[in-house]
């Protein structure tokens, strides 16, 4: 388990977030804190507001009211690209990779490096050698074993493809990695690959927000667990202090936090 360094200030924080969809209250004054170097799981039943919370934190929607802070500074996201510019990367369960492109091209998808000088600025030629070298180094740091960085993503298993998406986010995240159900579409073995990669991302110093319905994975991975119900954060617990059954009971309202 990662430890907070002298109870540092949150690296990522939300205060009193509110979001309405007509008469439906998706977020009802939700608070949120992510501390340096931790894996924070977010759980909640359907309709609890966890997806809306994550969309607000990743720039996919703007809350009606409330504040978001990054490294103590108040920030505002107008779009997911704003969040990415602030060093916040998100991995989704939908395997957002380009199968026809190879691995290193996927890592730099949308962030391609161009050659120096006129050939890059005018003729817009890509610096494939540099991208390959940097992608290879990054994969090695994450201990992600792959046969060849030039093989098409279409030749990879589902777990390997999701691993590429996780590695891409870790490569460019400066502050936070958000993982929204990253193992939902995977089998047991492939989920294990992604879980190991998440541990390696955290080991490199990046705090991780992990959203999942898979309680065993949550209890395996998380340092703390943010529990959402009816648009509000109702508890933050530690998995070494509460059982999975306790967590589900708190999530559904059958148990109060001691």
C-alpha positions in Angstrom: 0.0 0.0 0.0 1.1 3.5 -0.8 1.5 5.9 2.1 0.6 9.5 2.0 3.7 11.5 2.7 3.0 13.4 6.0 -0.7 13.6 5.0 0.1 15.7 2.0 -2.5 17.9 0.4 -4.6 16.2 -2.2 -3.1 16.2 -5.7 -6.6 16.2 -7.2 -9.7 17.4 -5.3 -13.4 18.3 -5.9 -15.6 20.2 -3.5 -19.4 20.2 -3.5 -19.9 19.2 -7.1 -23.5 19.4 -8.4 -24.9 18.2 -11.7 -28.5 18.1 -12.8 -30.1 16.5 -15.8 -33.4 18.1 -15.8 -35.1 17.0 -12.6 -32.6 14.2 -12.1 -29.8 15.0 -9.6 -26.7 13.1 -10.7 -24.3 14.8 -8.3 -25.6 16.3 -5.1 -22.7 18.1 -3.5 -20.0 15.4 -4.0 -16.6 15.8 -2.5 -13.5 13.9 -3.7 -9.8 13.7 -2.8 -6.9 11.9 -4.5 -3.6 11.9 -2.6 -0.1 11.5 -4.1 1.0 8.0 -5.0 -2.2 6.2 -4.2 -4.7 4.0 -6.0 -8.2 5.3 -5.1 -11.1 3.1 -6.1 -14.5 4.6 -6.8 -17.5 2.3 -6.4 -21.2 2.8 -6.3 -24.4 1.2 -7.5 -26.1 2.1 -10.8 -27.3 5.7 -10.6 -25.0 6.5 -7.7 -23.3 9.3 -9.8 -19.8 7.8 -10.1 -19.8 8.0 -13.9 -20.9 11.7 -13.7 -18.2 12.3 -11.1 -15.5 10.8 -13.3 -16.8 12.7 -16.4 -16.5 16.0 -14.4 -13.0 15.1 -13.2 -11.9 14.1 -16.8 -13.4 17.2 -18.5 -16.1 15.3 -20.3 -18.8 17.4 -18.7 -19.0 20.6 -16.7 -20.7 20.5 -13.3 -23.4 23.0 -12.6 -21.6 24.2 -9.4 -18.7 23.2 -7.2 -14.9 23.4 -7.5 -12.1 21.2 -8.8 -8.5 21.6 -7.7 -5.2 20.2 -9.1 -2.1 20.5 -6.9 -3.9 23.1 -4.8 -4.9 25.3 -7.7 -8.5 25.8 -8.8 -9.0 24.6 -12.4 -11.8 24.4 -14.9 -12.1 21.9 -17.7 -14.1 22.8 -20.8 -13.3 19.5 -22.6 -11.3 16.3 -22.1 -8.4 18.0 -24.0 -8.3 20.6 -21.2 -7.8 17.8 -18.7 -5.1 16.2 -20.9 -3.3 19.5 -21.1 -3.3 19.5 -17.3 -1.7 16.1 -17.2 -4.8 14.1 -16.5 -5.3 11.0 -18.7 -8.2 8.6 -18.9 -8.4 5.0 -19.9 -11.9 3.7 -20.8 -13.3 0.1 -21.0 -14.0 0.4 -24.7 -10.4 -0.5 -25.8 -9.8 2.9 -27.4 -6.9 1.8 -29.7 -6.5 1.8 -33.5 -6.2 -1.9 -34.5 -4.7 -1.2 -37.9 -1.8 0.8 -36.5 1.2 -0.7 -34.7 1.9 -0.4 -31.0 4.2 2.6 -30.9 1.9 4.5 -33.3 -0.9 3.9 -30.9 1.1 5.2 -28.0 1.6 8.5 -29.9 -1.8 8.6 -31.5 -2.9 12.3 -31.5 0.5 13.3 -30.2 2.7 12.4 -33.1 6.3 13.7 -33.0 7.4 15.4 -36.2 10.9 15.5 -37.6 13.0 18.6 -36.7 13.5 21.4 -39.1 11.7 22.0 -42.4 10.8 18.4 -43.1 8.7 18.3 -40.0 7.3 21.8 -39.9 6.6 22.2 -43.6 6.3 18.6 -45.0 5.0 17.3 -41.7 7.0 14.1 -41.8 6.9 12.0 -38.6 10.0 11.2 -36.5 9.2 7.5 -36.4 12.6 6.5 -35.1 12.2 8.8 -32.1 8.7 7.6 -31.4 9.7 4.0 -31.6 12.7 4.6 -29.2 10.6 6.5 -26.7 7.7 4.0 -26.8 10.1 1.1 -26.3 11.7 2.8 -23.3 8.3 3.6 -21.8 7.1 0.0 -22.2 10.2 -1.3 -20.5 9.8 1.0 -17.6 6.3 -0.3 -17.1 7.6 -3.9 -17.4 5.1 -4.5 -20.2 6.4 -7.4 -22.2 5.6 -7.3 -25.9 7.1 -9.1 -28.9 7.6 -6.1 -31.1 6.6 -2.5 -30.9 6.0 -2.5 -34.7 3.4 -5.3 -34.7 -0.2 -4.2 -35.5 -2.5 -3.8 -32.4 -4.9 -6.1 -34.2 -2.6 -9.0 -33.5 -2.8 -8.5 -29.7 -5.1 -10.1 -27.2 -7.8 -8.0 -25.5 -5.6 -7.6 -22.4 -2.6 -6.5 -24.4 -4.7 -4.0 -26.2 -6.0 -2.5 -23.0 -2.4 -2.6 -21.8 -1.4 -0.4 -24.7 -4.2 2.1 -23.8 -3.0 2.1 -20.1 0.6 2.6 -21.2 -0.4 5.5 -23.5 -2.1 7.2 -20.7 0.8 6.6 -18.3 3.3 7.9 -20.9 1.6 11.3 -21.1 0.0 11.8 -17.7 1.9 14.2 -15.5 -0.5 14.3 -12.6 -3.3 11.7 -12.6 -4.4 8.5 -14.5 -8.1 7.8 -14.4 -9.1 4.2 -15.3 -12.8 3.7 -16.0 -13.7 0.0 -15.8 -10.5 -1.0 -17.6 -11.0 -4.7 -17.1 -14.7 -4.9 -17.7 -14.4 -6.5 -21.1 -11.5 -8.8 -20.2 -11.2 -12.4 -18.9 -9.4 -13.4 -15.7 -6.0 -13.8 -17.2 -6.1 -10.6 -19.3 -7.5 -8.7 -16.3 -4.5 -9.8 -14.3 -2.2 -8.3 -17.0 -3.9 -4.9 -16.7 -3.9 -5.0 -12.9 -0.2 -5.7 -12.9 0.3 -2.7 -15.2 -1.8 -0.5 -12.9 0.5 -1.4 -10.0 3.5 -0.5 -12.2 1.9 2.9 -13.1 1.5 3.7 -9.4 5.1 2.5 -8.7 6.3 5.1 -11.1 4.7 7.8 -8.9 1.4 8.5 -10.6 -1.8 8.4 -8.5 -4.6 6.3 -10.0 -8.4 6.6 -9.9 -9.8 3.2 -10.5 -13.5 2.8 -11.2 -14.9 -0.7 -11.1 -17.8 -3.0 -10.3 -15.4 -5.8 -9.6 -15.1 -5.9 -5.8 -12.2 -8.4 -5.6 -10.2 -6.2 -7.9 -11.1 -3.1 -5.9 -10.0 -4.8 -2.6 -6.8 -6.1 -4.3 -5.7 -2.8 -5.8 -7.0 0.1 -3.7 -5.4 2.0 -0.9 -8.7 3.8 -0.2 -12.2 3.3 -1.6 -14.5 6.2 -2.3 -18.2 5.0 -2.0 -20.8 6.9 -4.0 -24.6 6.7 -3.4 -27.5 8.8 -4.6 -25.2 11.5 -6.0 -23.1 11.9 -2.9 -19.9 10.5 -1.4 -21.1 8.6 1.7 -17.9 7.1 2.8 -14.2 6.7 2.2 -12.9 3.4 3.6 -9.7 1.4 3.6 -9.8 -2.2 2.3 -7.8 -3.5 5.2 -10.4 -2.2 7.7 -13.6 -3.3 5.9 -14.5 -6.5 4.1 -16.0 -6.6 0.6 -19.4 -7.4 2.2 -19.1 -4.3 4.3 -18.3 -2.2 1.3 -21.3 -3.5 -0.6 -23.5 -3.0 2.4 -22.3 0.6 2.8 -22.8 1.2 -0.9 -26.4 0.0 -0.8 -27.3 1.8 2.4 -27.6 -1.4 4.5 -24.6 -0.4 6.7 -23.3 2.8 8.1 -19.6 3.5 8.5 -18.4 2.9 12.0 
